[in-house]
Amino acid sequence: MTTMTTTTKTATTVLDANGVTMRFGGLTAVRNVDLTVNAGEIVGLIGPNGAGKTTFFNCLTGLYVPTEGKVSYKGTVLPPKPHLVTQAGIARTFQNIRLFANMTVLENVLVGRHTRTKEGLWSALLRLPGFTRAEQASRERAMELLEFIGLADKADHLARNLPYGDQRKLEIARALASDPGLLLLDEPTAGMNPQETRVTEELIFAIRDQGIAVLVIEHDMRFIFNLCDRVACLVQGEKLVEGSPDIVQSDERVVAAYLGTPFEGAPGAEEAAEVEAAEADAAKDAAQTATTSTEEEDTR
């Protein structure tokens, strides 16, 4: 596959993914993908189902360790640990909502502050002045974020009782609570009606206006082309084209990929199915590992 890159402005590079490759056994889900996100940009990542978009996101955020390549944030290579990536300045949301359903809206946002609080166990247990100040500062910041997304009046509601669109917004607020310089959004409008989609679009613009760069995966083409400064299209783990929305949406290979029409060098349907199955198995393994770690902690 060939890659065409058109950059219309120069700015400080926030994210630099270079030669990222992710293999599951003998299957390659992401192959030699380069992508940059600059300060003040909204960049879109599109592609058919099984294209490797979420796998690529997982490589950027430390959930997967890339088989090859490296990921840098503001010039520093990121460690392959999710909490360290968050601490460095990258936050994300997930395709499937992952809120703490039995916690309040405010408590969910406070969870997102954990990488920005420095008080230790003894300070918390003894309720030392430093802990009290940090706790108050976190609550104030959390309420600012709830005001920003329009959920301040629901701060005491359980997350599970929120409408679907508000749950999506709450997940974004929780990600913003870590004070990121780059926000990764995995299908933020999935399942939304047109009105909710417009609200989400306005919210992302407002986040960008606060100086936070955004990288977003989305299947809603109207949404993505209206929103983004640049768009990259993945097809079976390879970057097919990158450029302005006008360039990408008029590229015949992108149209062919979404219509299921073969183009020169395109992988076969059997290979596509194998890669998609490998991604699903890896996600199950990651979930099982997380559950086992939690159970071990509880036992201790």
C-alpha positions as CSV (number, residue, x, y, z in Angstrom):
1,M,0.0,0.0,0.0
2,T,1.1,3.5,-0.6
3,T,0.8,6.4,1.8
4,M,0.2,10.0,0.9
5,T,0.7,12.6,3.5
6,T,-0.4,16.2,3.2
7,T,0.3,18.5,6.1
8,T,-0.9,22.1,5.8
9,K,0.6,23.5,9.0
10,T,3.6,23.1,11.2
11,A,3.3,22.9,15.0
12,T,4.7,21.2,18.0
13,T,4.4,17.5,17.7
14,V,2.5,16.0,20.6
15,L,2.3,12.3,19.4
16,D,4.8,10.6,17.1
17,A,4.1,7.0,16.3
18,N,6.9,5.6,14.2
19,G,6.8,2.2,12.4
20,V,4.2,0.7,14.8
21,T,3.6,-3.0,14.1
22,M,1.5,-5.4,16.2
23,R,1.5,-9.1,15.6
24,F,-0.6,-11.8,17.3
25,G,1.3,-15.0,16.7
26,G,1.8,-15.1,12.9
27,L,-0.9,-12.6,12.2
28,T,-0.2,-8.9,11.7
29,A,-3.0,-6.6,13.0
30,V,-1.0,-3.3,12.5
31,R,1.8,-3.0,10.1
32,N,4.4,-0.3,10.1
33,V,2.1,2.6,10.8
34,D,3.4,6.2,11.1
35,L,1.2,8.9,12.6
36,T,1.8,12.3,14.2
37,V,-0.6,14.6,16.0
38,N,0.3,18.2,16.5
39,A,-0.7,20.6,19.2
40,G,-4.1,22.2,18.5
41,E,-5.0,19.5,16.0
42,I,-8.0,17.1,15.7
43,V,-6.9,14.0,13.8
44,G,-9.2,11.3,12.7
45,L,-8.5,7.6,12.2
46,I,-10.9,5.7,10.0
47,G,-11.2,2.3,8.3
48,P,-13.5,-0.7,7.9
49,N,-14.2,-3.1,10.7
50,G,-11.1,-5.2,11.5
51,A,-8.7,-2.5,10.1
52,G,-6.7,-2.4,13.3
53,K,-7.8,1.0,14.6
54,T,-8.4,0.0,18.2
55,T,-5.3,-2.2,18.2
56,F,-3.3,0.8,17.1
57,F,-4.9,2.8,20.0
58,N,-4.0,0.1,22.4
59,C,-0.4,0.3,21.2
60,L,-0.4,4.1,21.8
61,T,-1.8,3.8,25.3
62,G,0.4,1.0,26.7
63,L,-2.3,-1.7,26.7
64,Y,-0.3,-3.6,24.0
65,V,3.5,-3.5,23.6
66,P,4.1,-3.0,19.9
67,T,6.1,-5.8,18.2
68,E,8.0,-3.2,16.4
69,G,8.2,0.6,16.3
70,K,8.0,3.2,19.0
71,V,5.5,5.8,20.4
72,S,6.7,9.2,21.6
73,Y,4.8,11.9,23.5
74,K,6.4,15.3,23.2
75,G,9.7,13.8,22.2
76,T,9.8,11.2,25.0
77,V,9.4,7.5,24.2
78,L,6.4,6.2,26.2
79,P,6.8,3.2,28.6
80,P,4.4,0.3,27.8
81,K,2.3,0.7,30.9
82,P,-1.1,2.3,30.7
83,H,-0.9,4.2,34.0
84,L,2.5,5.7,33.0
85,V,1.2,6.7,29.6
86,T,-1.7,8.5,31.4
87,Q,0.8,10.1,33.8
88,A,2.9,11.3,30.8
89,G,-0.1,13.1,29.4
90,I,-2.3,10.9,27.2
91,A,-5.8,9.9,28.2
92,R,-8.4,7.8,26.3
93,T,-12.0,6.6,26.2
94,F,-13.1,3.2,25.0
95,Q,-15.4,2.0,22.4
96,N,-17.5,0.2,25.0
97,I,-18.3,2.5,28.0
98,R,-16.3,1.6,31.0
99,L,-17.7,3.7,33.8
100,F,-18.0,2.6,37.5
101,A,-21.7,2.1,37.3
102,N,-22.4,2.1,41.1
103,M,-20.3,5.2,41.8
104,T,-21.6,8.7,41.4
105,V,-20.9,11.0,38.5
106,L,-18.5,13.0,40.7
107,E,-16.8,9.9,42.0
108,N,-16.1,8.7,38.5
109,V,-14.4,11.9,37.6
110,L,-12.4,11.9,40.8
111,V,-11.1,8.4,39.8
112,G,-9.5,10.1,36.8
113,R,-7.5,12.4,39.1
114,H,-5.4,9.5,40.6
115,T,-2.3,10.2,38.4
116,R,-2.3,13.9,39.5
117,T,-2.5,13.4,43.2
118,K,0.7,12.8,45.1
119,E,-0.5,12.1,48.7
120,G,0.4,8.7,50.1
121,L,-1.4,6.0,52.1
122,W,-0.5,7.4,55.5
123,S,-1.5,10.9,54.6
124,A,-4.9,9.6,53.6
125,L,-5.4,7.4,56.6
126,L,-4.4,10.1,59.1
127,R,-6.2,12.8,57.1
128,L,-3.2,15.1,57.2
129,P,-3.5,18.7,56.0
130,G,-1.8,17.9,52.7
131,F,-4.3,15.2,51.9
132,T,-7.2,17.4,52.8
133,R,-6.0,20.2,50.5
134,A,-5.4,17.7,47.7
135,E,-8.8,16.1,48.1
136,Q,-10.5,19.6,48.0
137,A,-8.5,20.6,44.9
138,S,-9.5,17.4,43.2
139,R,-13.2,17.9,43.9
140,E,-13.0,21.5,42.6
141,R,-11.4,20.3,39.4
142,A,-13.9,17.5,39.0
143,M,-16.8,19.9,39.4
144,E,-15.2,22.3,36.8
145,L,-15.1,19.4,34.4
146,L,-18.7,18.4,35.1
147,E,-19.7,22.0,34.5
148,F,-17.7,22.0,31.2
149,I,-19.5,18.9,29.9
150,G,-22.9,20.0,31.2
151,L,-23.3,17.4,34.0
152,A,-22.7,19.5,37.1
153,D,-26.4,19.2,38.2
154,K,-26.0,15.4,38.1
155,A,-22.9,15.1,40.2
156,D,-24.6,13.0,42.9
157,H,-26.4,10.7,40.5
158,L,-25.2,7.1,40.0
159,A,-23.4,6.7,36.7
160,R,-25.6,3.8,35.7
161,N,-28.7,6.0,35.9
162,L,-27.5,8.5,33.3
163,P,-28.8,8.4,29.7
164,Y,-26.5,6.9,27.2
165,G,-25.3,10.2,25.7
166,D,-24.5,11.5,29.2
167,Q,-22.5,8.4,30.0
168,R,-20.4,9.0,27.0
169,K,-19.8,12.6,28.1
170,L,-18.9,11.4,31.6
171,E,-16.3,9.1,30.2
172,I,-14.7,12.0,28.4
173,A,-14.8,14.1,31.6
174,R,-13.0,11.3,33.5
175,A,-10.3,11.2,30.8
176,L,-9.9,15.0,31.0
177,A,-9.5,14.7,34.8
178,S,-5.9,13.5,34.3
179,D,-5.1,16.9,32.6
180,P,-3.9,15.3,29.3
181,G,-2.2,17.1,26.5
182,L,-3.6,14.5,24.1
183,L,-7.0,12.8,24.2
184,L,-7.8,9.6,22.4
185,L,-11.5,9.0,21.6
186,D,-12.5,5.5,20.4
187,E,-15.9,5.9,18.6
188,P,-17.3,8.6,20.9
189,T,-20.6,8.9,18.9
190,A,-21.3,5.1,18.7
191,G,-25.0,4.5,19.3
192,M,-25.8,8.2,19.5
193,N,-28.7,10.0,17.7
194,P,-28.0,13.0,15.4
195,Q,-28.6,15.6,18.2
196,E,-26.2,13.8,20.6
197,T,-23.6,13.6,17.8
198,R,-23.8,17.3,17.3
199,V,-23.3,17.9,21.0
200,T,-20.3,15.6,21.0
201,E,-18.8,17.5,18.0
202,E,-19.2,20.8,19.8
203,L,-17.6,19.3,23.0
204,I,-14.6,18.0,21.1
205,F,-14.1,21.5,19.5
206,A,-14.3,23.0,23.0
207,I,-11.7,20.5,24.2
208,R,-9.4,21.4,21.3
209,D,-9.9,25.1,22.1
210,Q,-8.5,24.4,25.6
211,G,-5.2,23.4,24.1
212,I,-5.7,19.6,24.1
213,A,-4.9,17.7,20.9
214,V,-7.4,15.0,19.9
215,L,-7.1,11.7,18.0
216,V,-10.4,10.1,17.3
217,I,-11.6,6.8,15.8
218,E,-15.1,7.0,14.2
219,H,-17.3,5.2,11.7
220,D,-19.6,8.2,11.1
221,M,-17.9,9.7,8.1
222,R,-20.0,13.0,8.1
223,F,-18.9,13.5,11.7
224,I,-15.3,12.7,11.2
225,F,-14.9,14.9,8.0
226,N,-16.6,17.9,9.6
227,L,-14.5,17.5,12.8
228,C,-10.9,16.8,11.8
229,D,-8.0,18.8,10.5
230,R,-6.4,15.6,9.1
231,V,-7.7,12.1,8.6
232,A,-5.7,8.8,8.2
233,C,-7.4,5.6,6.8
234,L,-6.3,2.2,7.9
235,V,-7.1,-0.9,5.9
236,Q,-6.1,-4.3,7.3
237,G,-3.5,-2.7,9.6
238,E,-1.8,-0.5,7.0
239,K,-2.1,3.2,6.5
240,L,-3.7,3.6,3.1
241,V,-3.9,7.4,2.9
242,E,-3.5,10.4,5.1
243,G,-4.4,14.0,4.4
244,S,-7.1,16.6,4.6
245,P,-10.7,15.5,4.8
246,D,-11.2,16.5,1.2
247,I,-8.3,14.4,0.0
248,V,-9.2,11.3,2.0
249,Q,-12.9,11.2,1.2
250,S,-12.2,11.6,-2.5
251,D,-9.5,8.9,-2.7
252,E,-10.8,6.0,-4.7
253,R,-9.0,3.4,-2.6
254,V,-10.8,4.6,0.6
255,V,-14.2,4.4,-1.2
256,A,-13.3,0.9,-2.4
257,A,-12.2,-0.2,1.0
258,Y,-15.5,0.8,2.6
259,L,-17.6,-0.7,-0.3
260,G,-15.7,-3.9,0.0
261,T,-14.3,-3.6,-3.5
262,P,-10.8,-5.1,-3.9
263,F,-8.0,-2.8,-5.0
264,E,-4.4,-3.5,-5.9
265,G,-2.5,-5.0,-3.0
266,A,-5.6,-5.4,-0.8
267,P,-5.6,-8.4,1.5
268,G,-8.1,-11.2,1.0
269,A,-11.3,-11.7,3.1
270,E,-9.8,-14.8,4.8
271,E,-6.7,-12.8,6.1
272,A,-9.0,-10.0,7.2
273,A,-11.1,-12.4,9.3
274,E,-8.0,-14.0,10.9
275,V,-6.7,-10.6,12.0
276,E,-10.1,-9.6,13.4
277,A,-10.3,-12.9,15.3
278,A,-6.8,-12.4,16.7
279,E,-7.7,-8.9,17.9
280,A,-10.7,-10.3,19.7
281,D,-8.7,-13.1,21.3
282,A,-6.1,-10.6,22.5
283,A,-8.8,-8.3,24.0
284,K,-10.2,-11.3,25.9
285,D,-6.7,-12.2,27.2
286,A,-6.2,-8.6,28.4
287,A,-9.6,-8.6,30.2
288,Q,-8.8,-11.9,31.9
289,T,-5.4,-10.6,33.0
290,A,-7.0,-7.5,34.4
291,T,-9.5,-9.6,36.3
292,T,-6.9,-12.0,37.7
293,S,-4.8,-9.0,38.9
294,T,-7.8,-7.5,40.7
295,E,-8.6,-10.8,42.4
296,E,-5.0,-11.1,43.6
297,E,-5.1,-7.6,45.0
298,D,-8.4,-8.4,46.8
299,T,-6.8,-11.6,48.3
300,R,-3.9,-9.5,49.7
